[in-house]
Amino acid sequence: MLKISIVLLFLSIFAEIKELNMLGTIVNTAAIIGGSVLGAVIRRGINERYVHALYNALGLCTVILGANTAITHMKDSHFPVMFILAMAVGGVLGTFLKLDYRLNHATARISGGELTKGLTTGILLYCIGTLSMVGPMNSALYGDNTYLFTNATLDFVSSSILASTYGIGMVLAAPVLFCWQGAIYLLTLYGSGLISADLITEISIVGGVLILSTGLNILNIKNCKTLNLMPALFMPPVFFFFIKLFHLLF
């Protein structure tokens, strides 16, 4: 009976997801799982120096991607210093919460701590990008999954490279992506007034800086402890809330 109940639960969840038209997010999540499995298989049969070359290539691409994301959106920002405040406040908060230490400690039991670096890199690459954030919005508003299908292709390649270095544990990033894109989808669908173009711009700038930080870490140039900076992503929504509150009161 328990097995039947679990199956029925999953079927009901799938039916609800299908009803919400989250096909793009499902494909994106599946791409990460498939890429991670492929990378883990490749890891067993490829020479270490080739894995190292692929990882360096990913690091360089990550630096360029992060810089391009931040700079591209910076010209559309109406609050040019907001990302600086977000990074400063978010960094202090993340350091106070010891996010980097806590994740390292949690994953040390799985892979001696090595998986932490891969998961941090993967989660940032998969989640904090224009396609990954705008894609669910387009899906919710217009039923258009083009951005998410494109993002799935990119994530498949990235997850393959990461898993070739860190192993099958990289599949743990897939549910994080699903929850992230699902949250954006639901917020857009049921609370369109909560997400504005200006907010997406500011989050994209902060996200670009975090991706750049991850690239530096991949290339062993500088360990910025990017995980401690992650709360910076939540600072723009907080700032916008207080800006709206100020306008309402004054």
ROSE-422925 format. One line per 10 residues: number of its first residue (from 1); for each residue x, y, z of N, C-alpha, C. Coordinates in Angstrom, 1 decimal. Example, Ala and Ser with C-alpha at 12.3 -4.5 7.8 and 13.67 -1.06 7.14 Angstrom:
! residues 2
1 = 13.2 -5.7 7.8 12.3 -4.5 7.8 13.2 -3.3 7.8 ~ 12.8 -2.2 7.1 13.7 -1.1 7.1 12.9 0.0 7.9
! end
This chain:
! residues 250
1 = 0.8 -1.2 0.0 0.0 0.0 0.0 0.9 1.3 0.0 ~ 2.0 1.2 0.7 2.9 2.4 0.8 3.4 2.7 -0.5 ~ 3.9 1.7 -1.3 4.4 1.9 -2.6 3.4 2.5 -3.6 ~ 2.2 2.0 -3.5 1.1 2.5 -4.3 0.8 3.9 -4.0 ~ 0.8 4.3 -2.7 0.6 5.6 -2.3 1.7 6.6 -2.8 ~ 2.9 6.1 -2.8 4.0 6.9 -3.3 3.9 7.2 -4.8 ~ 3.6 6.1 -5.5 3.4 6.2 -6.9 2.3 7.2 -7.3 ~ 1.2 7.1 -6.5 0.0 8.0 -6.8 0.4 9.4 -6.5 ~ 1.2 9.6 -5.4 1.7 11.0 -5.1 2.5 11.6 -6.2 ~ 3.5 10.8 -6.7 4.3 11.3 -7.8 3.5 11.5 -9.1
11 = 2.5 10.7 -9.3 1.6 10.9 -10.5 0.8 12.2 -10.3 ~ 0.3 12.5 -9.1 -0.5 13.7 -8.9 0.4 14.9 -9.0 ~ 1.7 14.8 -8.5 2.6 15.9 -8.6 2.9 16.2 -10.1 ~ 3.2 15.1 -10.9 3.5 15.2 -12.3 2.3 15.9 -13.0 ~ 1.1 15.4 -12.7 -0.1 16.0 -13.3 -0.3 17.5 -13.0 ~ 0.1 17.9 -11.8 0.0 19.3 -11.4 1.0 20.1 -12.2 ~ 2.2 19.5 -12.3 3.3 20.2 -13.1 2.9 20.3 -14.5 ~ 2.4 19.2 -15.1 1.9 19.3 -16.5 0.9 20.3 -16.7 ~ -0.1 20.4 -15.7 -1.1 21.4 -15.8 -0.6 22.8 -15.8 ~ 0.5 23.0 -15.0 1.2 24.3 -14.9 2.0 24.6 -16.2
21 = 2.2 23.7 -17.1 3.0 23.9 -18.3 4.5 24.2 -17.9 ~ 5.0 23.4 -17.0 6.4 23.5 -16.7 7.3 22.6 -17.4 ~ 7.0 22.3 -18.7 7.7 21.4 -19.5 9.2 21.8 -19.6 ~ 9.4 23.1 -19.9 10.7 23.7 -20.0 11.6 23.4 -18.8 ~ 11.1 23.6 -17.7 11.9 23.4 -16.4 12.1 21.9 -16.2 ~ 11.2 21.0 -16.6 11.4 19.6 -16.5 12.5 19.2 -17.4 ~ 12.5 19.7 -18.7 13.5 19.3 -19.6 14.9 19.8 -19.2 ~ 14.9 21.0 -18.6 16.2 21.6 -18.1 16.7 20.8 -17.0 ~ 15.8 20.3 -16.1 16.3 19.5 -14.9 16.8 18.1 -15.4 ~ 16.1 17.6 -16.4 16.5 16.3 -17.0 17.8 16.4 -17.7
31 = 18.1 17.5 -18.3 19.3 17.7 -19.0 20.5 17.7 -18.1 ~ 20.3 18.3 -16.9 21.4 18.3 -15.9 21.6 16.9 -15.3 ~ 20.6 16.2 -15.1 20.7 14.8 -14.7 21.4 14.0 -15.7 ~ 21.0 14.1 -17.0 21.6 13.3 -18.1 23.0 13.7 -18.3 ~ 23.3 15.0 -18.2 24.7 15.5 -18.4 25.6 15.0 -17.3 ~ 25.1 15.0 -16.0 25.9 14.5 -14.9 26.2 13.0 -15.0 ~ 25.2 12.3 -15.4 25.4 10.8 -15.6 26.5 10.6 -16.7 ~ 26.3 11.3 -17.8 27.3 11.2 -18.9 28.7 11.6 -18.5 ~ 28.8 12.7 -17.7 30.1 13.1 -17.2 30.8 12.1 -16.3 ~ 29.9 11.5 -15.4 30.4 10.5 -14.5 31.0 9.3 -15.2
41 = 30.3 8.9 -16.3 30.7 7.8 -17.1 32.0 8.1 -17.9 ~ 32.1 9.3 -18.4 33.3 9.8 -19.1 34.5 9.8 -18.2 ~ 34.2 10.2 -17.0 35.3 10.3 -16.0 36.1 9.0 -15.8 ~ 35.5 7.9 -16.0 36.2 6.6 -15.9 37.1 6.3 -17.0 ~ 36.8 6.9 -18.2 37.5 6.4 -19.4 38.4 7.5 -20.0 ~ 38.4 8.7 -19.5 39.1 9.8 -20.1 40.4 10.1 -19.3 ~ 41.4 10.4 -20.0 42.7 10.8 -19.3 42.5 12.0 -18.4 ~ 43.2 12.1 -17.3 43.0 13.2 -16.4 43.4 14.5 -17.0 ~ 44.4 14.5 -17.9 44.8 15.8 -18.4 43.7 16.4 -19.4 ~ 42.9 15.5 -20.0 41.8 16.0 -20.8 40.7 16.6 -19.9
51 = 40.4 15.9 -18.8 39.4 16.5 -17.9 39.9 17.8 -17.4 ~ 41.1 18.0 -17.1 41.7 19.2 -16.6 41.5 20.3 -17.7 ~ 41.8 19.9 -18.9 41.6 20.9 -20.0 40.2 21.4 -20.2 ~ 39.2 20.4 -20.1 37.8 20.8 -20.1 37.4 21.7 -19.0 ~ 37.9 21.4 -17.8 37.6 22.2 -16.7 38.1 23.6 -16.8 ~ 39.3 23.8 -17.3 39.9 25.1 -17.6 39.1 25.9 -18.6 ~ 38.6 25.1 -19.6 37.8 25.8 -20.6 36.5 26.3 -20.0 ~ 35.9 25.4 -19.1 34.7 25.8 -18.4 34.9 27.1 -17.6 ~ 36.1 27.1 -16.9 36.4 28.2 -16.0 36.5 29.5 -16.8 ~ 37.2 29.5 -18.0 37.3 30.7 -18.8 35.9 31.1 -19.3
61 = 35.1 30.2 -19.7 33.8 30.5 -20.2 32.9 31.1 -19.1 ~ 33.1 30.6 -17.9 32.3 31.1 -16.8 32.7 32.5 -16.5 ~ 34.0 32.9 -16.5 34.4 34.2 -16.3 33.8 35.2 -17.3 ~ 33.9 34.8 -18.6 33.3 35.6 -19.7 31.8 35.7 -19.5 ~ 31.2 34.6 -19.2 29.7 34.7 -19.1 29.3 35.6 -17.9 ~ 30.0 35.5 -16.8 29.7 36.3 -15.6 29.9 37.8 -15.9 ~ 31.0 38.1 -16.5 31.3 39.5 -16.8 30.3 40.1 -17.8 ~ 30.0 39.3 -18.9 29.1 39.7 -19.9 27.7 40.0 -19.3 ~ 27.2 39.1 -18.4 25.9 39.2 -17.8 25.8 40.5 -17.0 ~ 26.8 40.7 -16.2 26.8 41.9 -15.3 26.9 43.2 -16.1
71 = 27.8 43.2 -17.1 28.0 44.5 -17.9 26.8 44.7 -18.8 ~ 26.3 43.7 -19.4 25.1 43.9 -20.3 23.9 44.5 -19.5 ~ 23.7 44.0 -18.3 22.5 44.5 -17.6 22.8 45.8 -16.9 ~ 24.1 46.1 -16.7 24.4 47.3 -15.9 23.9 48.6 -16.6 ~ 23.9 48.6 -18.0 23.5 49.8 -18.7 22.0 50.0 -18.6 ~ 21.2 49.0 -18.2 19.8 49.1 -18.0 19.4 49.4 -16.6 ~ 20.4 49.5 -15.7 20.1 49.7 -14.3 19.7 51.1 -14.0 ~ 18.7 51.3 -13.2 18.3 52.7 -12.7 18.9 52.9 -11.3 ~ 19.6 51.9 -10.8 20.2 52.0 -9.4 21.6 51.5 -9.5 ~ 22.5 52.2 -10.1 23.9 51.7 -10.5 24.7 51.3 -9.3
81 = 24.3 51.7 -8.1 25.1 51.3 -6.9 24.5 50.2 -6.1 ~ 23.3 49.7 -6.6 22.5 48.7 -5.8 23.3 47.4 -5.7 ~ 24.0 47.0 -6.8 24.7 45.7 -6.8 25.8 45.8 -5.8 ~ 26.4 47.0 -5.7 27.5 47.1 -4.7 27.0 46.9 -3.3 ~ 25.9 47.5 -3.0 25.3 47.4 -1.7 24.9 45.9 -1.4 ~ 24.3 45.3 -2.5 23.8 43.9 -2.4 25.0 43.0 -2.1 ~ 26.1 43.2 -2.8 27.2 42.3 -2.6 27.8 42.5 -1.2 ~ 27.9 43.8 -0.8 28.4 44.0 0.6 27.6 43.5 1.7 ~ 26.3 43.8 1.6 25.4 43.3 2.7 25.3 41.8 2.6 ~ 25.1 41.2 1.4 25.0 39.8 1.2 26.2 39.0 1.6
91 = 27.4 39.6 1.4 28.6 39.0 1.7 28.8 38.9 3.3 ~ 28.5 40.0 3.9 28.5 40.0 5.4 27.6 39.0 6.0 ~ 26.3 39.0 5.4 25.3 38.1 6.0 25.7 36.6 5.8 ~ 26.2 36.3 4.6 26.6 35.0 4.3 27.8 34.5 5.1 ~ 28.7 35.4 5.4 29.9 35.1 6.2 29.4 34.9 7.7 ~ 28.5 35.7 8.1 27.9 35.6 9.5 27.2 34.2 9.6 ~ 26.5 33.8 8.6 25.8 32.5 8.6 26.7 31.3 8.3 ~ 28.0 31.6 7.9 29.0 30.6 7.6 28.4 29.6 6.5 ~ 27.9 30.1 5.5 27.3 29.3 4.4 28.3 28.4 3.8 ~ 29.5 28.9 3.5 30.5 28.2 2.8 31.0 27.0 3.7
101 = 31.2 27.3 5.0 31.6 26.3 6.0 30.6 25.2 6.1 ~ 29.3 25.6 6.3 28.3 24.6 6.5 28.1 23.7 5.3 ~ 28.1 24.2 4.1 28.0 23.3 2.9 29.2 22.4 2.8 ~ 30.4 22.9 3.1 31.6 22.1 3.1 31.5 21.0 4.1 ~ 31.0 21.3 5.3 30.9 20.3 6.3 29.9 19.3 6.0 ~ 28.8 19.7 5.3 27.7 18.8 5.0 28.1 17.8 3.9 ~ 28.9 18.3 2.9 29.3 17.4 1.8 30.6 16.7 2.0 ~ 31.3 17.0 3.1 32.6 16.4 3.4 32.4 14.9 3.6 ~ 31.2 14.5 4.2 30.9 13.1 4.4 30.7 12.3 3.1 ~ 30.3 13.1 2.1 30.0 12.4 0.8 31.3 12.2 0.0
111 = 32.1 13.3 -0.1 33.2 13.2 -1.0 34.5 13.9 -0.5 ~ 34.6 14.0 0.8 35.8 14.7 1.3 35.8 16.2 1.1 ~ 34.6 16.7 0.8 34.5 18.2 0.6 34.7 18.6 -0.8 ~ 35.2 17.8 -1.7 35.5 18.2 -3.1 34.2 18.5 -3.9 ~ 33.1 17.8 -3.5 31.8 18.0 -4.2 31.3 19.4 -4.0 ~ 31.6 20.0 -2.9 31.1 21.3 -2.5 31.4 22.3 -3.6 ~ 32.7 22.3 -4.1 33.1 23.2 -5.1 32.3 23.0 -6.4 ~ 32.1 21.7 -6.8 31.4 21.4 -8.0 29.9 21.9 -7.9 ~ 29.3 21.6 -6.7 27.9 21.9 -6.6 27.7 23.5 -6.6 ~ 28.6 24.2 -5.9 28.5 25.6 -5.9 28.6 26.2 -7.3
121 = 29.6 25.7 -8.0 29.8 26.1 -9.4 28.6 25.8 -10.2 ~ 28.1 24.5 -10.1 27.0 24.1 -10.9 25.7 24.9 -10.6 ~ 25.4 25.0 -9.4 24.1 25.7 -9.0 24.2 27.2 -9.5 ~ 25.3 27.8 -9.4 25.4 29.2 -9.9 25.3 29.2 -11.4 ~ 25.9 28.3 -12.1 25.9 28.3 -13.6 24.4 28.0 -14.1 ~ 23.8 27.0 -13.4 22.5 26.6 -13.9 21.4 27.6 -13.5 ~ 21.5 28.2 -12.3 20.4 29.0 -11.8 20.5 30.5 -12.1 ~ 21.7 31.0 -11.9 21.9 32.5 -12.0 22.4 32.9 -13.4 ~ 21.4 32.9 -14.3 21.7 33.3 -15.6 20.4 33.9 -16.2 ~ 20.6 34.7 -17.3 19.4 35.3 -17.8 18.4 34.3 -18.4
131 = 18.9 33.3 -19.1 18.0 32.2 -19.6 17.2 31.5 -18.5 ~ 17.9 31.2 -17.4 17.3 30.4 -16.3 16.3 31.2 -15.5 ~ 16.4 32.6 -15.5 15.5 33.4 -14.8 14.4 33.9 -15.7 ~ 14.7 34.4 -16.9 13.7 34.9 -17.8 12.9 33.7 -18.4 ~ 13.5 32.6 -18.6 12.9 31.4 -19.2 11.6 31.0 -18.5 ~ 11.6 30.8 -17.1 10.4 30.5 -16.4 9.3 31.6 -16.5 ~ 9.7 32.8 -16.6 8.8 33.9 -16.7 8.1 33.9 -18.1 ~ 8.8 33.6 -19.1 8.2 33.5 -20.5 7.3 32.3 -20.5 ~ 7.7 31.2 -19.8 6.9 30.0 -19.8 5.6 30.3 -19.1 ~ 5.6 31.0 -18.0 4.4 31.3 -17.2 3.5 32.3 -17.9
141 = 4.1 33.3 -18.5 3.3 34.4 -19.1 2.7 34.0 -20.5 ~ 3.6 33.4 -21.3 3.3 33.2 -22.7 3.2 31.7 -23.2 ~ 3.6 30.8 -22.2 3.7 29.4 -22.6 4.8 29.1 -23.5 ~ 5.8 30.0 -23.6 7.0 29.8 -24.5 8.2 29.3 -23.7 ~ 8.6 28.1 -24.1 9.7 27.4 -23.4 11.1 27.5 -24.2 ~ 11.1 28.4 -25.2 12.3 28.4 -26.0 13.6 28.7 -25.2 ~ 13.5 29.7 -24.3 14.7 30.0 -23.5 15.1 28.8 -22.6 ~ 14.1 28.1 -22.1 14.5 27.0 -21.2 15.1 25.8 -21.9 ~ 14.6 25.6 -23.2 15.2 24.5 -24.0 16.6 24.9 -24.4 ~ 16.8 26.2 -24.7 18.2 26.6 -25.0 19.1 26.5 -23.7
151 = 18.6 26.9 -22.6 19.3 26.7 -21.3 19.6 25.3 -21.0 ~ 18.7 24.4 -21.3 18.9 23.0 -21.1 20.1 22.4 -21.9 ~ 20.2 22.9 -23.1 21.3 22.5 -23.9 22.7 22.9 -23.3 ~ 22.7 24.2 -22.8 23.9 24.7 -22.2 24.2 24.0 -20.9 ~ 23.2 23.7 -20.1 23.4 23.0 -18.8 23.8 21.6 -19.0 ~ 23.4 20.9 -20.1 23.8 19.6 -20.4 25.3 19.5 -20.6 ~ 25.8 20.4 -21.3 27.3 20.5 -21.6 28.0 20.8 -20.3 ~ 27.6 21.8 -19.6 28.2 22.2 -18.3 28.2 21.1 -17.3 ~ 27.1 20.4 -17.1 27.0 19.4 -16.1 27.8 18.2 -16.5 ~ 28.0 17.9 -17.8 28.9 16.8 -18.2 30.3 17.1 -17.8
161 = 30.8 18.4 -18.1 32.1 18.7 -17.7 32.3 18.7 -16.2 ~ 31.4 19.2 -15.5 31.5 19.3 -14.0 31.5 17.8 -13.4 ~ 30.6 17.0 -13.9 30.5 15.6 -13.4 31.8 14.8 -13.8 ~ 32.4 15.2 -14.9 33.7 14.5 -15.3 34.8 14.8 -14.3 ~ 34.6 15.9 -13.5 35.6 16.2 -12.5 35.1 15.8 -11.1 ~ 33.8 16.0 -10.8 33.4 15.8 -9.4 32.5 14.6 -9.2 ~ 32.1 13.9 -10.3 31.4 12.7 -10.2 29.9 12.8 -10.2 ~ 29.2 11.7 -10.0 27.8 11.6 -10.1 27.0 12.5 -9.1 ~ 27.7 12.9 -8.0 27.1 13.8 -7.0 26.6 15.1 -7.6 ~ 27.0 15.5 -8.8 26.5 16.7 -9.4 25.1 16.7 -9.7
171 = 24.4 15.5 -9.7 23.0 15.4 -10.0 22.2 16.1 -8.9 ~ 22.9 16.3 -7.7 22.2 17.0 -6.6 21.8 18.5 -6.9 ~ 22.5 19.0 -8.0 22.2 20.4 -8.4 20.8 20.4 -9.2 ~ 20.4 19.3 -9.7 19.2 19.3 -10.5 17.9 19.7 -9.7 ~ 17.7 19.1 -8.5 16.5 19.5 -7.8 16.6 21.0 -7.4 ~ 17.8 21.5 -7.2 17.9 22.9 -6.8 17.4 23.8 -8.0 ~ 17.9 23.4 -9.2 17.4 24.2 -10.4 15.9 24.1 -10.5 ~ 15.3 22.9 -10.3 13.9 22.7 -10.4 13.1 23.6 -9.5 ~ 13.6 23.7 -8.2 12.9 24.5 -7.2 13.1 26.0 -7.5 ~ 14.3 26.3 -8.0 14.5 27.7 -8.4 13.6 28.2 -9.5
181 = 13.7 27.5 -10.6 12.9 27.9 -11.8 11.4 27.7 -11.5 ~ 11.0 26.7 -10.7 9.6 26.5 -10.3 9.1 27.7 -9.4 ~ 10.0 28.2 -8.5 9.6 29.4 -7.7 9.4 30.6 -8.6 ~ 10.3 30.8 -9.5 10.1 32.0 -10.5 8.9 31.8 -11.3 ~ 8.6 30.6 -11.8 7.4 30.4 -12.6 6.1 30.7 -11.8 ~ 6.1 30.2 -10.5 4.9 30.4 -9.7 4.7 31.9 -9.3 ~ 5.8 32.5 -9.0 5.7 33.9 -8.7 5.2 34.8 -9.8 ~ 5.7 34.4 -11.0 5.3 35.1 -12.2 3.8 34.8 -12.5 ~ 3.4 33.6 -12.4 2.1 33.1 -12.7 1.0 33.7 -11.8 ~ 1.3 33.7 -10.5 0.3 34.1 -9.5 0.6 35.5 -8.8
191 = 1.7 36.0 -9.1 2.0 37.4 -8.5 2.9 38.2 -9.5 ~ 2.3 38.4 -10.7 3.1 39.1 -11.7 3.6 40.5 -11.2 ~ 2.9 41.1 -10.3 3.3 42.4 -9.8 4.5 42.4 -8.9 ~ 4.9 41.2 -8.5 6.1 41.1 -7.6 7.4 41.1 -8.3 ~ 7.4 40.8 -9.6 8.6 40.7 -10.4 8.5 41.7 -11.5 ~ 9.5 42.7 -11.5 9.5 43.7 -12.5 10.8 43.6 -13.3 ~ 10.8 44.3 -14.4 12.0 44.2 -15.3 13.2 44.8 -14.6 ~ 13.0 45.9 -13.8 14.1 46.5 -13.0 14.7 45.5 -12.0 ~ 13.8 44.7 -11.3 14.2 43.7 -10.4 15.1 42.7 -11.0 ~ 14.6 42.2 -12.2 15.4 41.1 -12.9 16.7 41.7 -13.3
201 = 16.8 43.0 -13.7 18.0 43.6 -14.1 19.0 43.6 -12.9 ~ 18.6 44.0 -11.8 19.5 44.1 -10.6 19.9 42.7 -10.2 ~ 19.0 41.7 -10.2 19.4 40.4 -9.8 20.4 39.8 -10.8 ~ 20.2 40.1 -12.1 21.1 39.7 -13.1 22.5 40.2 -13.0 ~ 22.6 41.5 -12.6 23.9 42.1 -12.3 24.6 41.4 -11.2 ~ 23.9 41.2 -10.1 24.5 40.5 -8.9 24.9 39.1 -9.3 ~ 24.0 38.4 -10.1 24.2 37.1 -10.5 25.5 37.0 -11.4 ~ 25.7 38.0 -12.3 26.8 38.0 -13.1 28.1 38.1 -12.3 ~ 28.1 38.9 -11.3 29.3 39.0 -10.4 29.6 37.7 -9.7 ~ 28.5 37.0 -9.3 28.7 35.7 -8.6 29.2 34.7 -9.5
211 = 28.8 34.7 -10.8 29.3 33.8 -11.8 30.7 34.0 -12.1 ~ 31.1 35.3 -12.2 32.5 35.7 -12.4 33.3 35.2 -11.2 ~ 32.8 35.4 -10.0 33.6 34.9 -8.8 33.8 33.4 -8.9 ~ 32.7 32.7 -9.4 32.9 31.2 -9.5 33.9 30.9 -10.6 ~ 34.0 31.6 -11.7 35.0 31.3 -12.7 36.4 31.5 -12.2 ~ 36.6 32.5 -11.3 37.9 32.7 -10.7 38.3 31.6 -9.8 ~ 37.3 31.0 -9.2 37.5 29.9 -8.3 37.9 28.6 -9.1 ~ 37.1 28.4 -10.2 37.4 27.3 -11.0 38.8 27.3 -11.6 ~ 39.3 28.5 -11.9 40.7 28.6 -12.5 41.7 28.7 -11.4 ~ 41.3 28.6 -10.1 42.2 28.7 -9.0 43.0 30.0 -9.0
221 = 42.3 31.1 -9.4 42.9 32.4 -9.4 42.7 33.0 -8.0 ~ 41.4 32.9 -7.5 41.1 33.4 -6.3 39.9 32.7 -5.7 ~ 40.0 32.2 -4.5 38.8 31.6 -3.8 38.0 32.7 -3.1 ~ 37.0 33.1 -3.7 36.2 34.2 -3.2 35.1 33.7 -2.2 ~ 35.1 32.4 -2.0 34.0 31.8 -1.1 32.6 32.3 -1.6 ~ 32.3 32.0 -2.8 31.1 32.5 -3.5 29.9 32.2 -2.7 ~ 29.9 31.0 -2.1 28.7 30.6 -1.3 28.3 31.6 -0.2 ~ 29.3 32.2 0.4 29.1 33.3 1.4 28.5 34.5 0.8 ~ 28.6 34.7 -0.5 28.1 35.9 -1.2 26.7 35.6 -1.7 ~ 26.2 34.4 -1.7 24.9 34.1 -2.2 23.7 34.9 -1.7
231 = 23.7 35.3 -0.4 22.6 36.1 0.0 22.4 37.5 -0.7 ~ 23.5 37.9 -1.4 23.4 39.1 -2.2 22.3 39.0 -3.3 ~ 21.9 37.8 -3.7 20.9 37.6 -4.7 19.5 38.1 -4.1 ~ 19.4 38.0 -2.8 18.1 38.3 -2.2 18.0 39.8 -1.8 ~ 19.1 40.5 -1.9 19.1 41.9 -1.5 18.3 42.8 -2.4 ~ 18.4 42.7 -3.8 17.6 43.5 -4.6 16.1 43.5 -4.3 ~ 15.5 42.2 -4.1 14.1 42.2 -3.8 13.8 43.0 -2.5 ~ 14.7 42.9 -1.5 14.5 43.6 -0.2 14.6 45.1 -0.5 ~ 15.6 45.5 -1.2 15.7 47.0 -1.5 14.5 47.5 -2.3 ~ 14.0 46.8 -3.2 12.8 47.2 -4.0 11.6 47.3 -3.1
241 = 11.5 46.4 -2.2 10.4 46.4 -1.2 10.4 47.7 -0.4 ~ 11.6 48.1 0.1 11.7 49.3 0.9 11.5 50.5 0.1 ~ 11.9 50.5 -1.2 11.7 51.6 -2.1 10.2 51.8 -2.3 ~ 9.5 50.7 -2.6 8.0 50.8 -2.7 7.4 51.3 -1.5 ~ 7.8 50.8 -0.3 7.3 51.2 1.0 7.5 52.7 1.2 ~ 8.7 53.2 0.8 9.0 54.6 1.0 8.1 55.5 0.1 ~ 7.8 55.0 -1.1 6.9 55.8 -2.0 5.5 55.8 -1.5 ~ 5.1 54.7 -0.9 3.7 54.6 -0.3 3.6 55.5 0.9 ~ 4.6 55.6 1.7 4.5 56.4 2.9 4.7 57.9 2.7 ~ 5.6 58.2 1.7 5.9 59.6 1.5 5.5 60.0 0.0
! end
